[in-house]
Amino acid sequence: MDLFRENWGQNKSWMPDMPAVKSPESNICRCRTTYVGTRPKVRYLKSEAMKGETILMTGATSGIGRAAFIALADMHPNIVILARNETKAKDTMREVREMTGNSNLDMIACDLASLDTVRRAAAAFVASYDRLDVLANNAGIISGKRTQTADGFESIFAVNHLSHFVLTNLLLDKLKASVPSRVVVTSSYSQFRGHMDFDDLMAEGSFRSWAAYGQSKLANALFTFELARRLAGSGVTVNCFHPGAVRTNIGSGMGRAATLAYSVASRFLISPERGAETLVYLASSPEVEGITGKYFFEKQATESSPESMDQIEAQRLWEVSGRLTAKWLDPIN
Ligand SMILES: NC(=O)c1ccc[n+]([C@@H]2O[C@H](COP(=O)([O-])OP(=O)(O)OC[C@H]3O[C@@H](n4cnc5c(N)ncnc54)[C@H](OP(=O)(O)O)[C@@H]3O)[C@@H](O)[C@H]2O)c1
């Protein structure tokens, strides 16, 4: 705890997702938040700003994604969530419907740890929806132990990067047919501590949780900037962001000591509603119309990590990701 206070006071951070600079207060884009103690009390404002648009989100059943789901639903677009737990997804949709009055909510089953299900989910979306105005690649994990997906990839890299690489590529035609459209990627300040280890992308040699997580969040940023370059002039914009250090379930896959440290520190973390502000802003605000290839924090475009700006590395990641996932990438008819 002392370490936390000390580092916070010195503008340093011991938490990989905590930016070095303490962030100023800011307002939620589409909803008003007041704080009762440390618990946010959110009142959603009625608006139909996104009526007729279609949003596809991952990671909408918890934390930042759930808060963004509520705030976006309040603007009355159609929202489709990809979720691995059907019961949790249905409960979340019912709550969001009750809170916002938006009944145009749908779910498609998808475990991002299985590229077969990612492909099936993309195909189901393409078959059912005419347009895709916003794709929010938000889901993410960290785990204390190295695990592999059924496809044979290290789980953090697979869920945080490869699944979204495949999903986005399979939905590109839909995005292009819906211009102006947007891709929003939840990266992290952890990218500054990440490094792409192309000799051991799957951490088979040695595994450290935060290094694997940092690499995956750096991959999110490299992917964002490379996709933005590839889509330049197309009308599809691509941006990523750091949500802040947010009180969510992300630490639940870590060991017991880390979970305890996280729960002690959690009262210093921001609420999911505040953490979702930049996602909601990038998905909905006219202010970012046409802006692409940027990294945002607190609704401001800001400097991304030096490694994320390396175009050769971004191309290399794109090619390697394409090779690793080639059998799932055939265009959907
Ligand atoms: N919290 C922070 O301080 C922080 C800081 C920087 C960046 N981020 C990023 O923010 C994003 C959201 O994380 P969070 O903090 O809101 O964590 P969270 O509360 O744990 O939410 C993660 C979401 O991802 C979903 N998910 C995880 N694995 C999945 C899988 N295999 N298939 C389908 N969905 C899966 C979860 O589904 P279930 O509900 O089924 O578990 C949940 O909806 C992540 O990309 C994370 O890296 C978080």
The ligand as an ORCA input file, in Angstrom:
! r2SCAN-3c Opt
* xyz 0 1
  N      -9.095     -2.712    -16.035
  C      -8.067     -1.958    -16.363
  O      -7.452     -1.254    -15.539
  C      -7.608     -1.913    -17.794
  C      -6.584     -1.010    -18.133
  C      -6.141     -0.967    -19.441
  C      -6.753     -1.748    -20.408
  N      -7.747     -2.612    -20.058
  C      -8.369     -3.408    -21.122
  O      -9.772     -3.235    -21.070
  C     -10.409     -4.326    -21.726
  C     -11.600     -4.777    -20.907
  O     -11.128     -5.335    -19.690
  P     -11.816     -5.078    -18.286
  O     -10.807     -4.425    -17.439
  O     -13.149     -4.460    -18.452
  O     -11.907     -6.594    -17.761
  P     -13.125     -7.559    -17.378
  O     -14.027     -6.909    -16.410
  O     -12.471     -8.830    -16.994
  O     -13.899     -7.753    -18.760
  C     -13.328     -8.522    -19.797
  C     -14.381     -8.861    -20.826
  O     -13.768     -9.692    -21.836
  C     -14.551    -10.878    -21.974
  N     -13.719    -12.033    -22.350
  C     -12.584    -12.462    -21.763
  N     -12.149    -13.595    -22.354
  C     -13.034    -13.890    -23.329
  C     -13.161    -14.949    -24.261
  N     -12.287    -15.954    -24.314
  N     -14.202    -14.928    -25.128
  C     -15.114    -13.938    -25.087
  N     -15.059    -12.906    -24.220
  C     -14.038    -12.889    -23.342
  C     -15.153    -11.094    -20.596
  O     -16.241    -12.004    -20.678
  P     -16.850    -12.692    -19.329
  O     -17.806    -11.695    -18.763
  O     -17.493    -13.932    -19.851
  O     -15.688    -12.956    -18.401
  C     -15.541     -9.673    -20.250
  O     -16.736     -9.318    -20.908
  C      -9.316     -5.388    -21.912
  O      -8.882     -5.372    -23.264
  C      -8.182     -4.908    -21.004
  O      -6.915     -5.324    -21.473
  C      -8.194     -2.711    -18.768
*
